Amino acid sequence: MRLKTTLLKEPKHKELVSCVGWTTADELYSCSDDHQIMKWNLLTSETTQVVKLPDDIYPIDFHWFPKTNAKKQSQGEIFVLTSSDGKFHLISKLGRVEKSVEAHSGAVLAGRWNYEGTALVTVGEDGQIKIWSKSGMLRSTLAQQGTPVYSVAWGPDSEKLLYTSGKQLIIKPLQPSAKVLQWKAHDGVILKVDWNAVNDKIISAGEDCKYKVWDSYGRLLYSSLSHEYPVTSVAWAPDGELFAVGSFHTLRLCDKTGWSYALEKPNTGSIFNIAWSIDGTQIAGACGNGHVIFAHVVEQHWEWKNFEITLTKRRTMQVRNVINDALDLLEFRDRVIKASLNYGNLVVSTSLQCYVFSTKNWNTPLIFDLKEGTVSLILQTERHFLLVDGGSMYLYSYEGRLISSPKFPGMRTDILNSQTVSLSNDTVAIKDKSDEKFIYIFDALSGKPHGDGKPLTHKIEIVEIALDQKGPANERKIAFIDKNRDLYITPVRKFGKEQRVIKIGTMVLTLAWSDIANILCGLQDNHFTVWYYPSVVYVDKDLLLKTVFEKDASEFSKNPQIVSFVGNRVTVRRADGSLVHTNISPYPAILHDYVSTTRWEEAIRLCRFVKDQTLWACLAAMAVASKDMTTAEVAYASIGEVDKVQYINAIKDLPSKESRMANTLLFSGNIPDAETVLLQAGLIYQAIQININLYNWERALELAVKHKTHVDTVLAYRQKYLEDFNKKETNKRFLQYAEGVEVEWDKIKAKIEMELSKEREHISTTPSVRSSLSSVR
């Protein structure tokens, strides 16, 4: 990726340009010390003067009213302009000064609207941070610093402010009693800050000639080497994937993690202000020598299997097949904004249209017009793809048919990214940004929420989510990492049951599911970890560690990110920007394929051929999950789990199909389903007995009383249990029933024997039992 810069031969401004800002993807306004506000049209290459400001107004900063709210609110298209005379000015797009407000003693150094357009913050040389209404009425003075505040930025939820104070950075919530976060960020005065709403990261630039990346807790994620001159400007791209850095004769394009994609050395003087276009494809810089520099982001790169695609120009892509070196050129009518290559399809969004190419035929793309808004994210699965723009999200088939448009109350699509949205063939998952403990789950085909519509809830904030890609919809799982860096997995479809969220890893930085099997990989505290069968935790938790592959991850350096997991190859981007590929064993994916098509004999042969304990452990869990106890017995025997082999043999000896099914479910720890199977088959005693065996005394008594049978059996076993531990009965319900029931062991044993003989004679053929078995499966 690089920047293609454009600079006019002669500057349009006579003095230093202090600030720039985009109105649309092709129109820019610039302000200068020559008191002029100029409008730049990039389509026609025309530059016109909007207004000549009074000679006593020297512009310092300006910011357009947020686009998302401009239509809803009466302001329309206005911007705030801060100046050296202590005032800020609300100015219309046509250049009319709507209002001027005395704001600070000394220059007003920065002004920023919040994301909703309901408040304005200004900071000045007097060290004050002030909050104003959208009409310019003072609401509050948030803070008073002893030094000038050079830069300010709103937090993603508009509830906090980040500002500079000398060498310090300060995050102050708007609530008076909330805790203030302050830390020393640079060795020189901090000149610029920006806080991205999508990735929640902060960038800062200072007179110590460095730029730095921070998280929202003030932890340093990246620090650059020293530049020759102070770094005078930094700005995030709207989607939070890139940021730009400006210094004297220097313009740099960086990845969100800090490393540099491109460095340009234009003849600009210092670049005092940088603005990204709304679609994130181009940058404008306010230059000290009167120029406005424009730069387009080109040579973005996409890879999938044997295809490499490069954006060579704004409207041109080059496709290269690395197997035969064949080249194809793809031409577009408008500027390319976003693209995604996966599952044999290339999806490209331009400013007005969406193109869908098949990797089998590059000549005949499917083209359809986009709805309103610039596409900020494209996600793909095998069957369809998701487009996210500033207002909505749309699920399309690869034939261009709109399938659904999932939404929930208060959803903000402008701050979604690939860590907070996940897509599979049948499910869409979205992390709620307003309450990060919630994940909303939608049916992909209908766009409606799953189940009762309530979100999946976790006890602390969630950082990243990912849906598995294979298998039937009713077995869909979601993996997520929380703020403590713990990795959890849970089924997406609850069917009215309690959500079973289980932790499977700690200190996990990043994760990805394979595209060919439900295999999960992650980078975990200096280890590269692969969970070959994460669903093992719902079958036999003891096998979890036996189904995991680990290797040293020191080659990936600090803070790596998993880019993709295609086939058996995992691609990781290191902190310095380099890509590292690592391969995992192909055998677990083959095993998943055999099991999904019920080829158990071939699965056993594969395990015998590979002679790997991990593979046998995976097969054991998969067989139990599929209720194939014969294969499970072979697999457990191969990993030396003798007790489980004996239990499986005991299950196989049970007289009825329902008992075998129930005990198989018990083997997996699924007690409620086991009980349901027995009750629906009319095996009341067996349902009571499993609760007795598990010491679920109250449930056992409840079942006995409800079905008016074996109350004495429950009381007898309870008495024996208490006698064994030299305890007295304290439970009121048991004391109540013990008064009217006489316990005689001979009678109880006879009743039990009668129940077992009845079961041996009983062959269940009722539809209700069959349906219960299929639902359990």
N, C-alpha and C positions, 0 to 999 in steps of 0.2 A: 504494500500500500504506500502511496506517496501523494504529495501535494503538487498540483499543477497551478503555478501562480501567474497572475496577470497584474501588470502595473503600467499605467499610462506613461507616455514619454514626459508629459508636463503635468504637474499636480493641478487639480481643479481648485483646491483651497490655497490661499496665499500664506496662511499661517499653520501652526501645529493643529492636527486633527485630534480632538480629545475623545470623541466617542462615536460609535456606529451602531445601527440596529436595523434589523430586517422587518419589513411590513408583510411581504409575501416571500415565496421561495426565489423570486427574481427581482425584487425591489428593495432598495436599501436607502436609509437616511444617514447622513453624516453631519456632525457639528464640529466647528473649528473656532480657533481663537480669532479668525477674521470675521466672526459674528454671523457667518452664513450657515444656514441649514440647507444642505443639498440633497436632491433625490437622484438615485442611480437606477436606471432601468437596464438590467443585464440582457434582456431579449433584444432591445433596439440599440443598446450601447449609448443611450442618451443620458446626459447629466443636466439637470435643471435646478435652478435656485428655488427653494420653497419659500423661504423668508429671510430677510436681513434683520437680525436682532438689534436692539439698541446698543450703542457703543459701550455702555457700562456693563453689559451682560457677557461674561466670558463663560461659555459652556464647559462643564466638567464631566457630567455623566447624564445619560438618558436611558429610559426604559419604556417600551411600549406596554400599554394596557393589555393584560392577557387575552389572547385570541379566543380562548374557549368561552369567555364570558362577555366578550365585546358585543355579541349579537343580543344576549339576554338583557344587557344593562344599557342605560340611557347614554352612557359615555360615548359609545361607538368607538371610533379609532382615534385615540388620543395617546400622548406620551408625556411622561414627566421629565423635565429638563432641570438639572441642578446647576447652579452657577456660583461664581466666585464672590458675588455680592451678598451671600447669606440667604438667598431666596431659592425656592423651587417654583417652576412654572408648569402649568398644565396647558399643553399646546395641541391643537387639533392637527389632523393629517394635512390639512390645507395650509397650516402655518399660523393660524390665528391663536394668539395667546388668550386662553379662556380664563386663566386665573394665575396670579402671582402671589406667593405667600412668603412672608418673612419667617424664616425657619431657624437659622443658626447665627451665632456671632462668628464672623469669618466665613470662609467658603463652605458650601454644602458639597461634600466630597463624593457622595453617592446617594442614589435613590432607587428603591426597588419596590414594585408591586408584589403582593403575595400571589399565590397560584390562583386563588379564587377572584382576585381583583377587588377584594373588600377592604383592603388596608394597604397603606404605603409606609415604608420606613425610609427615613433619611438619617445620614450621619455627617458630622462636620468637623471642622478644625477645632471647634470648641469642645470636642470630646463627647458630645451628647448623641444619644440614639433616641430618635423620636418616632412615634407611631401616629399616622394621620388617617382620617377617613378617606374614602375614594373622592370626596368632594373637596378635600384639602383642609378639613377641620382637625385641630390637634386633639388626639385622644389621650396620649400619655407620653411622658419622658421615661423611657425604659431604663436608661443607665446614664451615668456621667463619668467619663474617663478623664484622667489627667493629661492625656496626650491625644492628638488628632486621630480620628477613626477614618482610615483610608478606604475601607471596603466593607460591604455587608451582604449577607445572603440569607434568604428564608430557608427554614428546614422543610423537608418534603410535605409535612402535614400543616404547614403555616402556623405551627404552635410554638416554634423556637426560632431564634435568630442567631446567626453566626457573625461575629464582627472582629475586627482587628484592634489591638491596643499595643502599639509599639512592636515588641517581638512576640507578644502573646496572642493566642487565639482564644476567644470566649464564645461559648454557646449558652445563651440565656433563654429559658422558657418565658413565655408571656405571663404565665401565672406567677403572681408575686412570691408565693411561698416555695416554689419549686427550686430544686438544687441547680446552681450555676456550675458549669464545667469550664475550667480555665487551664491552659497549659502553655509552656514555652515552646513555640513551634519553629522559630528561626533564630539565627544569630544576628540578624539585622532587622530593620523595620519591615513589617509585612505590608506589601503594597496592594495585593489583590487576593480575593478568595472567591470560590464558587462551590455550591453544594448541590449535588444532583439528586433529583427526586426519584429517579428510577433505581439507581444502585446505592443511594444513601451514602455516597462517598464525598469527601471534601478535598479540594485542591487549594494550595496556597502558594504565593510567590512573594519573594522578598529581596531586600537590598543585599542579602548575603549571596546573591547570584544563584540561588537554588529554587526549584519548585518541589513540592512535596504532596503526597497523597495520604489522606487520613481516613479512618472510619469515623462514624458519628460518636464514638466514645473517646476520641482523641488519641487513638493508637496509631502509630506511624506504620503505614503500609509500604511506602516507597519514598526515597529521598534521592534527588538527582545529584550528579556531580556538579561542581561549581561552573557556571558559565563565565564568560569574560566580563559581562556587564550585568547589572541588576535585572532580575526578571520582572517586567512591568505589567504583564497581563496573563491571565489564564481563563479558560472558559470550557465548560463541558458541552459536548454534543447533546442534543435533546434526548437521545436514547441511552446515554450513559456509557456507551461502548468506547468512545474516544474523547480526548480533550486536546485543546490547542494551547500552546505556550508562546508568548511574545517577549522579545528582548531587543536590544539594539542590533539592527540589521539581522534579526534572527526570527524565524517562524518555525515552530516545531509541532509535529503531529504525534500524539502519544496514545498508547493503549490505556484502558481504564486502570490497569495494574501499575502503570508508570513508565514502562519501557517505551523507547522512541521508535515510531515507524519511519519518520521522515524528518529531515532537517533542510530548511531552505535558508539562504543568506541573501535576501533581497536588499536593495539599496533604499531603505525606508526610514532610517533613523530609528529611534525607539518606537515600538508598537505599544501604544498606551491602552488600547481597548480592543478586544476580540469579540465578534458576534458570530454565532452559527446560524445558518438559514434554518427555517422551520423544518425542512425535510432532512437536515443533517448531512447534506451533500457538499456544502461549500461554506467557506469562512470569509469574513471580511475583517480587516484590521485597520485601526486608526493610527496613522503614522506621524512621527514627529516632524517630517519634512513636508507636510501638506498633502501627501498622497493617501489614497485609500487602496489597500492591497486586497485583491481577491484571490482565493485559492480553492480549487476543486479537489475533492478526494477521489483519486483514481487508482487503478491497479489493485482493487480489492480482489481477493482470491478465494475460491471455493473448491473443495475437493470431495469426491465421493468415488470409492473404488478406483476404476482406471480412468476417471475423467478429471481434468483440471480446467477450471473456468476462471478467466481473468477479465475484469472490466478495464478495457484498454483506453476507451474514451467515455465521455459522459453518456453516449447513446450506443455504445458498441461493446459487445462481449466476444472474447475469443475462447472457443472450446477446443481442448486438445485431448485426444485419446492416447494415453501413454503406451498402450500396447502396440498400436500400428502407426503412431505419430500423426494420425489424421487430424487436420485442422478444419474448424467451421467458424464462420463469423456470423454473429447474431446482431442484426441492426434493429434499433427501436426508434419509434417516432418521437418519444419524449425522453427526458433525462431519467436514468435508472436510479431508483431510490433504495430499494431493498431487494435482496435475492436469497434464495435458499435452494440447496442441492442435496437431495436425499431420496431414498426409495425409488430410484430410477426416474425421477422427475426434477426438472428445474423450474422453480416458480420465481418470476421476476415481477416486481411492481414498479411502474413508472409513476409520474405525477398524475396521470389520468387513467391508466389501464393496467390490467394484470395479464401476464403472458405465462402459459403453462407449456413447457417443452417436455417431450419424452426423450430419454437418452438414446432410444432406438431410432428416433427420427427428429433431427434438428430443423428440418425445413418447414414443417407445418405446425406451428404452435397454435394452441387454443387461446383466443384473446377475448377478454370481456372488459367492459368499463367498470371502473371502481366507483363506489359510493363516495360520499363526502369524506374529506380528511386524508392526511398523508399516512401511508402505511408505516408503522413503527416496528412491527415484528411479524415474522412469518415462521410458523411451525408446521412440520410435515409428519404424517404417518403413512403407512402403507396405502390406505384407502382414500385419505382426504388431507386437506391442509387448512390452517387457520390464519386469517389475516386480522391484525389488530391495528386500528387507527386511533385517532385522538378521541373518538366518541363511542365506538362500538367494537365488537369482534364478530367476525363472520367465518363460518365453517363452509368450505366449498369442496365439492368432489373434483377430481382431476379432469372431469369433463366440463367444469365450469358451472355446475349447478349449485345454487345456494342451498345448503342443507339445514343450517340452523344459525341462530345468533344468541348464544347464552348471555345472560346478564343477571345481576343481583342488585338490590337497592344500595345506592352509594358507590357503585363500581366506578373506579377511575382507570380507564384504559391507557391514558397517557403515561402512566408510571409502571406499566407491566413489562416484564422481560422474560427471558427463557428460564430464569430461576424461579419466577413467581407464577408462571403458567405452564401447564403440561398437557400434552395431548396423546391419546391412544386411539385405536380404531373405533372405540365405542364410548369413550369418556373424555370429558374436559375437566381439568382441575385448576382452580384459580385461588391463589393466596390473597386474602383480604388485607389490603394495605392499611385500612383504618384500624383494624384489630388483627395484628399479625399472628394471633393464636388460632385463627380460623382458616380453614380451606373449604371453599365451596366446590361441590362435585356436581357435574351436569352430565346428562345423557347426551352424547354427541349428536345423535340423529334427530332428537326432538328439541334439544336446547333447554329442556326442563330440568330442574334440580332432581337429584336422586332421592328416593325414599320420601321422608317427611319434609324434605326441603331444608332441614337444618344443616349447618356446616359441620364438618369434622373439626373437633376442638382439641387443642393440645394445652398443656399446663403452662408452657412459656412460649415466647415468640418463635416463629418458624422462619428459617433463613432461605431454604431451597427445597423445592418439591420435584418429584419425577414419577410418572406413571410407568408401570411395565408395559411392554408392547405386544406380547404374545399371549396365546391362550384365550379361553372363552370369557365373555363379559362378566359372568357371575363369579369368576375367580380373579378379577382385576385387583391388583394391589398398587398402593402408592407408597413410595419411600420418601422420607423427608428428613432434613437436618435442622435441628433447633439451635437457638442462640448459644447453648452450651456445647455445641458441636457434637451432640449425640445423634446417632442415626436410628430412625424408627421405621417400622413397616406396619401397614394395616390394610385390611380389605376395604375396597371402595364401597361395595354393596353390603349393607348390614342386615337386610331382611328383618328389621324390627329387633335385632339382637343388640346386645351391648357391644360398643366399638372395642375391638381387641387390638390395641396399639402396643407393639412389642419392640423393645430396644434390641438392636442387633450389632451396634458398633458405637465406639466412643472416639472423640477427637477426629472426626471425619471432616475434611476440608471441602471436598467436592465429590460428586457422584454421577454415574451415568448407567442406564440400562442398555444391554445389548439389543441390536435391532433384529436378531435372528432367534433369540431364546430369552427366557426370563432369568437372565444372569445379570447380577449387579456388581459394578466395580466402584471403588472409591479410594481416595488417598487419605490415609489414616495415620497420623502421628509417625512420620518417617517410614511408613509401610504402604506399599501398593497392595490393596486387598480385593479379592474377588469372591463374592458370595455366589457359589455355583447354583444353589437352590435356596433362596432366601425364605421361601414358604415353609421350609423345614420347621420353623418355630411354631407353626400351627399343627404340626404332625408329631414331631418328637424333638423337643427343645434340646435334649442331651446331644443330639447329632449336629447342632449348629456349628461348633468349632471343627467338627470332622468334615464339614462340607465347604470349608473356607480355604482359599489359597492365599498365601501371603508371600511377598518378597520385598527386599530392601528398596526404598524409594529415594535414596540419597542422590541418584542420578537426575532426579527431577528438581533438585534444589529447593529453596524456600518458596512458600505460597504458590504452588503450581495449580493449574486448572485443567480438568479433563475436557477436551474439545469434542471428542466423538468416540463411540464404541461401535464400530461397524464390523460385522463378522466376528473374527477372533482378534482384531487389531484395535488397540486403545491408543488414541492420540492425546498427548498431554502437552500443554503449553507452559514452559517454564517462566519464572519471573523475569528473565532477560528477553523474553519474546520468542525464543527458539522452540521449535516443535520437536518432541521426542515421541517415537512410536515404540510400543511394546506389544508383544503378542502373548496371548494366553492359549492354553491347551484347547484344541478343537473338539476333544472328546466329550466334555460336558454338554456342548450344544447338540452334538449327535445324539447323546443320551436323551436330552429333552425332546428331540424329534421322534425318537423311537417310542418314548412313553406317551407322547401326545397322540400317536397313532396306534397305541396299544400293542406294540410289537415287543412283548416282554421277553420272548426267547432271544431275539436279537440284542436286546438291552443286556441280558445276562452274558451273552457271548462277548459283547463289547467289553464289559467289565473284566471278564476272564482274560481277554486278550491284553488289555491295558495294565492289569494287575496293580491298580491304584486304589488305596483305601478310601480316598476322597470320593472317587466315582462310585464305589460300592455303597458308601454312606448316603450319597445322593439317591441312588437307586432304591435303597431301603425306604427312605422317606417318601419318594415318589410312589412306590408300590403301596405303602400304607395309605397315602392320600387317595389313591385310586381303588382302594379296598381289594388289591390283589395280594392276599396274604401268603400265597405260595411263593411268589417272587420275593416278597418281603423277608420270608424265612431264609431263603438262600442268601440274600444280601446281608442280613443281620449275622448269619453264621460266618460269612466271609470277613466281617469286621470284629468277630469275637464277642458279640453281644449275646452271651449264652442265656441270660435271664429273659431277654426279649424273645429269643427263639422258643424257649419253653412256654412263655405266655401265648405266643402265636399258635403253638401246638395245642394248648388248652382251648383256645378260641375255636380252632378247627374241629375239636371234639364236641363242641356244644351241639345240642340236638336240633335247634331250629335256626332258620336263616336270620330271623329277627335278633336272636340272642347273639349270633356271630357278628351281625352288623353293629349291635349296641356295644359289644365288647371291643370291637375294632375302633369305634368312636371313643370309648373310654381310654383305649391305648393312646389316642391322640390328645387326651385330656379334654375331650369335648363332652362334658357330663350332661348338659341340658338336652343335646340332640340324642344322646344314648337313651336317656329317660323317655324322650318323646317317642322314639321308635318302639320301645317296649310297651308303653301305654297304648299306642295306636294299634298294636298287635294283640292287645288284651292280656299281656303278660304282666299283670299287676304285681305279683310277688317278686318277679325278677327286678322290676323297677324299684320296688321298696328295698330289695337286697343290695342293689348297687349303692344306694344312699347309706345303708347300714355299713357296708364295707368301707365307705369313704368317711364314716363318722358324721354324715350330714343328718344328725338325729331328728332335728325339727322337720326337715323335708320328708324323711321316712315316715314319721308319725302323721304328718299332714296327708300323705298319700294313703296311708292305711285307714285313717278316719274317713277321708273323702270316699274311698271305694268300699268301706265297711268290711274290710278283711285284713287279717294279719296284724291287728293292733297288738295282740298278745306277743306276736313274734318280735315286734319292735321293742316292746317293753322288756321282753326277756333278754334280748341282746344288749339293751341299755343297762339293765341290772348287772349283767355279767361284766360289762365294760367298767362300771363303777366299782364293782367288787375287786376287779383286777388292780385298780388303782387306789383302793381303800378310800373311796370318796362316797359322799352321801348325795342323794338326789336333791337338787335345789330348783330345777326347772318346774314352774307352776303347772304347765300343761301335762308334763309326765306324771306329776304328783296327782293331778286330777283324774287322769285315765287309769292310773295304777290302783286307785280305790275300788273301781268297779270291775276290774279285769283280773282274773286269776291266771298266773303264769305256771303252766305245766309243760316241761321240756319234752316229755314223751308225745304229748298231743301236738306240740309245735313241730317236732321232727317228722311226725306222720303227715302233717299238713304240707310240709315242705316237700316230702317225698311224693305226695299226691300231685302237687303242683308240677314237679319235674316230669312225672310220668305223663301228665296231661300235655305238657309241652312237647314231649317226644311224639305223642300221637297227633299233635296239632300241626297241620301243614297250611300255612297262611297263603290264601289266594285272593284276599280282599283287595279291591282297588285302593282303599285308603292306605293300606300298608305299603302297597307298591308306590303310591304317590309320595309317601313319607320317605321311602328309601331314595327315590329319585331326587327329592328336594334336599336330602342330606348329602347325596353325592354332589 
